[in-house]
Amino acid sequence: MGEDIVLTDGTVLHIKINFLTVYLFQKCNLEKLMKKAEKNDRFNMEIAAKVIYCIIRSAGKNVTFDEALMLVPPDPDEIRKIIDEFKNQFEKYKKKQTNSMKNMNMNMK
């Protein structure tokens, strides 16, 4: 399974993707930001904060973007780890959803 992320307050965050995570991902424009970050590391802190925000919110807890930003580790390697792990988990979720939709369409025929 995926790696756990240790936030600056000591909280261990395990990345799990659910419907709310996907909704918040789209609402926060994370896909667009991640594409920009591949070309420019300047966006990584913002992306990591948005990823943390999405994951905490989708776990049913309240957090503001500023609070999520305070939880981002200052280490660039840890920031990259957060982004990469989220990206991997999100890709797995999308593949699973795509396969489910294909199976549902085949069953309807």
C-alpha positions as CSV (number, residue, x, y, z in Angstrom):
1,M,0.0,0.0,0.0
2,G,1.0,3.6,0.0
3,E,3.4,5.5,2.3
4,D,2.3,7.4,5.3
5,I,3.1,11.2,5.4
6,V,4.2,12.8,8.7
7,L,2.9,16.3,9.0
8,T,4.6,19.1,10.9
9,D,2.2,18.6,13.9
10,G,3.3,15.0,14.1
11,T,0.0,13.7,12.6
12,V,0.5,10.7,10.3
13,L,-1.5,11.0,7.2
14,H,-2.4,8.0,5.2
15,I,-3.6,8.9,1.7
16,K,-7.0,7.4,0.9
17,I,-9.1,8.5,-2.0
18,N,-12.9,8.6,-1.9
19,F,-15.6,10.5,-3.8
20,L,-15.1,13.7,-1.6
21,T,-11.4,13.6,-2.3
22,V,-12.1,13.5,-6.0
23,Y,-14.6,16.3,-5.7
24,L,-12.1,18.5,-3.7
25,F,-9.3,17.6,-6.1
26,Q,-11.4,19.0,-9.0
27,K,-12.6,22.0,-7.0
28,C,-9.0,22.9,-6.0
29,N,-7.7,22.6,-9.6
30,L,-5.1,20.2,-8.4
31,E,-4.7,18.4,-11.8
32,K,-3.8,21.7,-13.5
33,L,-1.4,22.7,-10.7
34,M,0.3,19.3,-10.7
35,K,1.0,19.7,-14.5
36,K,2.5,23.1,-13.8
37,A,4.6,21.7,-10.9
38,E,6.2,19.1,-13.2
39,K,7.7,22.1,-15.1
40,N,8.3,24.4,-12.1
41,D,8.9,23.4,-8.4
42,R,7.5,26.8,-7.3
43,F,4.0,25.3,-7.0
44,N,4.9,22.3,-4.9
45,M,4.2,24.0,-1.5
46,E,0.7,25.1,-2.6
47,I,0.0,21.7,-4.1
48,A,1.1,19.9,-1.0
49,A,-1.1,22.1,1.1
50,K,-4.1,21.5,-1.2
51,V,-3.5,17.7,-1.2
52,I,-3.4,17.8,2.7
53,Y,-6.5,19.9,2.7
54,C,-8.3,17.5,0.4
55,I,-7.3,14.4,2.3
56,I,-8.1,15.8,5.7
57,R,-11.5,17.2,4.5
58,S,-12.4,13.9,2.8
59,A,-11.7,12.1,6.1
60,G,-14.5,14.1,7.6
61,K,-12.4,16.6,9.5
62,N,-12.5,20.4,9.3
63,V,-9.4,22.2,8.2
64,T,-8.9,25.5,6.4
65,F,-6.4,25.9,3.6
66,D,-4.2,28.0,5.9
67,E,-4.2,25.3,8.5
68,A,-3.3,22.7,5.8
69,L,-0.4,25.0,4.7
70,M,0.9,25.0,8.2
71,L,1.0,21.2,8.2
72,V,3.2,21.0,5.1
73,P,6.7,19.8,6.0
74,P,9.3,22.3,5.0
75,D,11.6,19.6,3.5
76,P,11.4,19.7,-0.3
77,D,11.8,15.9,-0.4
78,E,8.8,15.4,1.9
79,I,6.7,17.8,-0.2
80,R,7.6,15.8,-3.3
81,K,6.7,12.6,-1.4
82,I,3.2,14.0,-0.6
83,I,2.5,15.0,-4.1
84,D,3.8,11.8,-5.6
85,E,2.0,9.5,-3.2
86,F,-1.3,11.4,-3.8
87,K,-0.8,11.2,-7.5
88,N,-0.2,7.5,-7.4
89,Q,-3.2,6.8,-5.2
90,F,-5.4,9.1,-7.4
91,E,-4.3,7.3,-10.5
92,K,-5.2,3.9,-8.9
93,Y,-8.6,5.3,-8.0
94,K,-9.3,6.6,-11.5
95,K,-8.3,3.3,-13.1
96,K,-10.6,1.4,-10.7
97,Q,-13.5,3.8,-11.5
98,T,-12.9,3.5,-15.2
99,N,-12.9,-0.3,-15.0
100,S,-16.1,-0.2,-12.9
101,M,-17.8,2.0,-15.5
102,K,-16.7,-0.3,-18.3
103,N,-18.1,-3.3,-16.5
104,M,-21.4,-1.5,-15.7
105,N,-21.8,-0.5,-19.4
106,M,-21.1,-4.1,-20.5
107,N,-23.7,-5.4,-18.1
108,M,-26.3,-3.0,-19.4
109,K,-25.9,-4.3,-23.0
